[in-house]
Amino acid sequence: MDTVSDARGRLPRQDRDVESRLRAFAARHGDGVIAVINHVGRVGARIVVIAPSGEFGDALASSVDAATAICERLGLPVRDWDRGTTGLLAPSAADRVQMGTRRR
């Protein structure tokens, strides 16, 4: 048993919701989805999932330990942000606008 689940193996509610969202993302995109986990201070940890197509999504887990447990439970390999990982991302025009940049 990991350190974030209870005696029945259940994650806290927030983390169950995150697991459910990421499970749906992985199911839509098939094999090859990877994850990157980043600590976000007291808020928890951000999990970014990246599909082989370059589409991506994210969710906020309660802690790095919870994020790691979620990825393990879903069978998602966890990688670091490096040139290869960032090269997989394919932000849409809407993503660029939301991030404050727009490619012309």
Secondary structure, DSSP 8 states (H G I E B T S, - for coil): --SSS-TTS---HHHHHHHHHHHHHHHHH-TT-EEEEEE-GGG-EEEEEE-TTS-EEEEEESSHHHHHHHHHHHT--EE-SSHHHHHH----HHHHHHTT----
